[in-house]
Amino acid sequence: MKHELLAVRIFRFYLEGFRSMDIGRVLWALILIKLFIMFVVLKIFFFPRYLNQFDSTSEKENYVSKELIERALNP
């Protein structure tokens, strides 16, 4: 009996499980599409980049520290 690493045995277990899936592949595709929409598309439209208005890193640092202090004092 071979003594394989636990990680290799777990990997082979999941690999064989994914190979034998039929409807599971479609579900995984839907999950990946949903994650793409959540993290890429929504980020573009709903999370603007405030720090791009500054040229240097020191200006960015000052803006972030000012915002953190202001929001901590006035929640």
N, C-alpha and C positions, 0 to 999 in steps of 0.2 A: 504494500500500500504506500503510495507516494505521500509525502508530507509537503503539501503546497502551502504557500502563504495564504492567510485568511483573505487578504485583499484580492488575490487572484481568483480564489474560489467564489467570492462574492461577485466579482466582475463577470466571471463565466456564467454564474446563475442568472444575472440580469440580462446578459447578452442572449442566452438561450430563450429567456422569457420574451424579450423584444422580437426575436426572430419568429417566434410562433404566434405573434399577435396578428389579428386581422383588423378588428375595429379599433384596437388600441392605437394603431398608427394614425388613424384619422383623429382620434382624440388628442394625441400628442401634437399633431399639426395644428389643431385648433388652439391648444394651450400656447404653443409658440407664437402663433399669429396674435393672440390676445396679449401676450407679454410684449411683443413688438409694438403693438398699438399703444399699450400703457406707457412704456418707457421711452419710445422714440417720438411718436406722433403727438401725444399729449404734452410732452416736454417742450416741443417746438412751439406749440400754440399757447400753453398756459403758464409756462415758467420762463419769463424773460430773463435775459442776462443783464443784470444791473451793473456788473463790474466791467463790462466792455466799454463803458463810457469814460473810463480812466485810462491814462496812457502808461503810467509807471506802477510798479508794484507797491511803492510806498503810498501812493494815492489810494490804491485799493485797500491796503492795510488800514489806513486812517479811516476810510469810509466804513469798513467792517467793524472796527473797534468803536467808532462813534455810534453806529447803529446798535451794537450789542449793549453798550452802556445805556443808551437812551431807552431801549426797549426793556432793559432790566429795571430802570428807575420808574418808568411810566408804562406799566403793562396794559 
